[in-house]
Amino acid sequence: MTREREGGMTTLPRAIAIVGPTAAGKGALGREVARRLGRAVLVCDSVKVYRGLDIGSGKPDAATRADVPHHLIDLVDPDASFSAADYAARAWSLLPRVPSVFVGGTGFYLRATAWTHSAQREGAHDGARARIDAPPDDPERVAFEARWRQAESREPGAISRALAAADPETAAQIHAANLVRGVRTLWLCHCHGAPVSTVRRADPPAPRLALLMVVLDPEPAVLAERIERRVDAMIAAGWRDEVEMLRTAGYHAGHKAMQSLGYREMSSWIEGREDAISTRAAIITATRRYARRQRTYFRHQFPGAQVHAITTPDACPWAAIETFVAGGDQGVQR
């Protein structure tokens, strides 16, 4: 995938993304789009990257993967750190040689892939950049994250309060329960010596993909029912057993993957702090909250993309997709 030139002007490589809130049905629609276009699926999901987190993440089974190739799943073990930047790097290792369609609900992974900053474009390697790009096992980064995990353990809400003090603007966009993003943002503030929001305004992101997004977003009542059915199906498929096996293998709440939606609640059930009924209710409630945040993210975080919002797969804009693939209109549609 390379930049093209049209009429003397450089144009961006084109990519299609089928996105939306959890349980919306985007996986099936994304596979249908990929199948019709003769492409693979680039899974855009922050839980599916972890090996062993299969049932609770809704990973496609072997038959589904045999029908349509899927990439960017089962990338790391559950005790590994994995960031949006890591995802973007993996995606760009595939994009030039694997015709594909992004499918998933992790919007910040897609944004990290489709946009970049001037420091990254210019290959800057100053102290801040080097620290930001430090690998997950870098001693300074490990110590920093450990200190905040300990602080959160002693005083729940410590991470959220610290972030609100360091960068109120960014803190308002991160749920207090999202400890991973909270610590990551504190790390960025620490590296820059300034609020992340200030740094981002000084270095606004620039697109590196021309993006057509189909946002599958069912009516709230429909989505609520789908979420309940999805959670029940996962529990019936052995989700609790899956979490027990992961814990037996040595993965615990201190690992990022085990804090994923539903896995944290399942651990509470296994430890006897909750029963089956309360665990189910907690997962459904958490999933509905997550779906609301996904809706907000997809509405506001993709300026310049051509966006088609639909409520059912039947409304998929096939003509617009075909035009886009053929090199036609890149304008924004909502």
Secondary structure, DSSP 8 states (H G I E B T S, - for coil): ---EEETTEEE--EEEEEE-STTSSHHHHHHHHHHHHT-EEEE--TTTTBTT--TTTT---HHHHHHS-EES-S-B-TTS---HHHHHHHHHHHTTTS-EEEEES-HHHHHHHHEE-HHHHTT---HHHHHHT--TT-HHHHHHHHHHHHHHHHSTTHHHHHHHHH-HHHHTTS-TT-HHHHHHHHHHHHHHTS-HHHHHHHS--EESSEEEEEEE---HHHHHHHHHHHHHHHHHTTHHHHHHHHHHTT--TTSGGGGSTTHHHHHHHHTTSS-HHHHHHHHHHHHHHHHHHHHHHHHHS-TTSEEEEESSGGG--HHHHHHHHTT-------
